[in-house]
Amino acid sequence: MSDIALATPDYWNEACKYLARRDRVMKRLIPQFGDACLQSRGDAFTTLARSIVGQQISVKAAQTVWDRFVKLPRKMTPASVLKLKVDDMREAGLSARKIEYLVDLALHFDSGAIHVDAWREMPDEDIITELVGIRGIGRWTAEMFLIFHLMRPNVLPLDDVGLLSGISKNYFSGDPVSRSDAREVAVAWTPFCSVGTWYIWRSLDPLPVEY
């Protein structure tokens, strides 16, 4: 993965100026993180496979399992993953359920059941619908994929605990917030909700997340 160049969205600077003009919290947050911004790496299949491997375990544990898993196929492609032995995948630290999910993911890619080549032109919700049809991928994972892989500018992941927690801290003095509260705050971020969300995450954890 490390030999793949990182990509940065071309709308980032424009979005930062827009958010700083329209939102007092963003005006305060954005300068705190300098040139740091959203970055995308890897290909679609690898990104989604990583998200499945990382479900319900710590970041450190997920990295350990991923490092073992990635050595099994000659190349991390759907066709190569479909050829792997279940016992080898178990030995890498994958549960039976995650193995099923990874096989289903590989089948969807390999069979052409999902339209990867068309995603660049497809609306966000249409892509989410395709992704949640894969076992082990829910709406949150699909939204993370839209933000971190496709770098879509206007995704608001209302199921994300960090987003709600960060909005509570920055806009509501720590009081609990509902999804509708978060949606109201994000009206000022549109059409750059992904960027607003990214800075809210940074306010909780200055180290950028990578998928």
Secondary structure by P-SEA (a helix, b strand, c coil): cccbbbbbbcaaaaaaaaaaaccaaaaacccccccccccccccaaaaaaaaaaaccccaaaaaaaaaaaaaccccccaaaaaaccaaaaaaacccaaaaaaaaaaaaaaaaccccccccccccaaaaaaaaaccccccaaaaaaaaacccccccccccccaaaaaaaaacccccccccaaaaaaaaccccccaaaaaaaaaaaaccccccc
